[in-house]
Amino acid sequence: MVKVKEVVKKEEEGGEEKEVRLGVYEVGYIMLPTIAEENLGEEVTLFKDMFIEKGAVFISDEYPKLIELAYEMSRSIANKKQKFSYGYFGWVKFECNTDQAKVIKDILDKNEKLVRYLMIKTVRENTMSIKRSYSKQDGAKRRPVRKHEEIDSINEEIIDKEIDALVV
C-alpha cells in the first residue's frame, strides 16, 4: 500500500497564520461520446479551467480518447436517462487542499458533460505501469518445476547449516 503524504503549507489570512494541508488528487473521467471531435478540445479546456479556477495546480494529464466501455453506463441528463457504450476517457492529476477538493468534487457531480468520473487521493510520482503482453513463448522462458524426487534428495544437514548461518 502506498502511503499518501500531505504537504503542510502556511497561509496568512486576515493577519493570522493558518495551516493548509495540500494533497495530490487524480480524476479519471469519461466524457459524453456525443461531443463532436472538433469540439472536444474546447470541452477539455473548459474542464481543466474549472480546476484552475478552484485553485488546483496541475501535475499531469492525458487527453481524452474515444473508447468502448466494458459495460453500458447510464446517466440522467436534462431529466432524461441516457445509455452509453462509448465515451472519451481521460485523466488529470493535480494538487490542492482538501476544501478545494470538496468544491471540485461538487462541480464534477453536477457536470452534465461527464458520463462518470472517479476522484482519488494519490501520490505525486508517476504510478503508471508499462503494459506487457504475454504469449506462449513467455511460458518457455519460465523455470521448469522440480520433480518431487529431486526435492526429497536434499540433505537435511546442509539445510540445518544454512539456517544456522542465517540466524547468526
Beta strands, then each sheet from edge to edge (+ up, - down):
strand 1: 7-13
strand 2: 16-31
strand 3: 57-77
strand 4: 80-97
strand 5: 114-122
sheet 1: 1+ 2- 4+ 3-
sheet 2: 1+ 2- 5+
end
